[in-house]
Amino acid sequence: MAQKKFHRRIARERSLQILYAYELNGDNLIALEEGILSDIHNESDRALSIKLVSTVLKNKSALDEKIGERVNNWEMDRIALIDKLLLRMGIAELMFFPEIPPKVSINEVIEIAKNYSTAGSGKFINGILDAVLINLKKNGLLKKTGRGLIEQSLSRKKS
């Protein structure tokens, strides 16, 4: 189980790398994916990475809107690019990956931020993702199935 978690983190890190490179040069997404994912041989991990990248790119405006609702005094262009990409990835997983528990999505993005961004990025990202999660739950927009329901059923048992 820990091995799968490790591979999934690598897939997410590679998604960040693809999104970063694409944001900087804006061309040939397929070549970027092929190059950056060349050493990931597990089809499930490759699929996760490619789906995450395409979901973030396809829903960029909606994801940025969710971030914008949470940053108040900050302007979107003042957020470091790595942090913005990680926030987009985390929110995309919360909204569009029903099989992934919210806690997993948030924790993974925070762990990646510790390796790729500034010292304060983890707290910043955690605060925004928690607020987005609360808002999605409140508005009935959190649609989780299978493994994605683990956290929800645990919190119901505590009540």
N, C-alpha and C positions, 0 to 999 in steps of 0.2 A: 504494500500500500504506500509506504513512504517513497518507494522508487517511482511509482506512478505520479505522485505529487511532485517529485523532483523533475520528472520529464515534462509535466504540464507547466511548471514554472519556466522551464527553458523555452517551451513553445510560446508562452506569453512574453518572455523577454525578446524572443525573435520577432514576435508581432510588433513590439515596441520599436525594434531596430528597423523593421520594414516601414512602419508608419513614419518614423523619423526621417529615413532616407527619402521616402516619397514626398514628405512635406518639404524637404529641402530642394529636391530637384524635379519633382512633379511629373516624372515620366517613366514609362516602362515598368509598371507594377509587377507584371508577370516575371520579368527578368530579376527584379529585386527579390521576389518571393523565392524563385528557384535558387538564386545565389545564397541568400541568407538561410534558407531552410535545407540546403544541400546535405548537411550532416544529420538531419532528423529523419530517421528511417521508419519510425513508427507512424503508420498511416493515421491513426487516431490523433496523435499529437500534431502532425502536419495539418490535418483537417481542422483541428481547433484553431491553429494559428491563422490559416487562410480564412476561415469563417470569421474570426475576430477582426482581422484586418478589413475584410470586405464589409462587415457590419458597421465598423467605425466609419469607414469612408462613405458608405451609403447613407448613414444617419448623422453625419457630422453636424449639420445645422441644429437638429433636435438635441443632440448631445451637448453642443455648446450652449444651447438655450437653458438646459438643465444646470449647467455649470454657472452660467450667468445669473440665474435665479439665486444662487447661493453665495456669490462672491461680494455682494453688496458694494462696498467702496472700491473694490478693485475693478479694473477694466480687464477684459479678456486678454488684450495684448500685453498686459503686464505680468501675466502668469508665465512662468518658464515653459518653454515648448515641451520638455520632457514631462513636466507635471500635467500640462494640458492633455498630452497624449495618454498618460496614465489615467487621468480622470475620464477621458472619453472611453478608454478600454473598460474601466470599472463600471461605468454607467451602462455601457453596451451590454456587459455581462448581466448586470442586474435586470435590464429591460428585455433583452433578446435571447438569453440563454437559459431557458426554463429549467434545464437539468442541473445547473450549477447553483449550489446554495449561496445565498447572499454573503454570508460570513466568509466563505472561501474566496469569492470574487474580491471582496474588500481586503482581506488579509494578503492575498497574493499580490495585489497592486501595491500595497504598502511595503511588502518585502522587496519588491522590485525597485521601488522608489529609494529604499535604503542603499541599494547598490548603484543606482544610475543618477540620482539627483542629490539635492542638498540635504543637510542635516535636518532642517525643519520641514521638508517636503512630506514626510510620512504623516506627521500630525495634520498638516494642511489638507492633504488628500483624504485622510481618515475623516476629518470633520465634514468635508463636502460630501463624501460618499455616504456617510451616516445620515446626513440631512436629506440627501436624495432618496435613500432607502426608506426613511420615515415617511417622506412625502408620497412615494410610490405606494406604500402600504396604506396610508391614510386615504388615498384616492382610488384604492382598489386596482391599481395598475401593476402590481407585482404578481406575475403569473409564473409560478414555479410548479414543476411536476417531478415525479420520481425522486431522485436524490436531492433535487432542489428544494424539496419540501421538508427535509430533515430538520432544519432549524425551526420552521413553523410548528411542526408537530411537537418538538421538544418544549417550546414556549407554551403551547396549549396545555401540556401535562402539568406544568408548574402552576398554572392558574387555578 
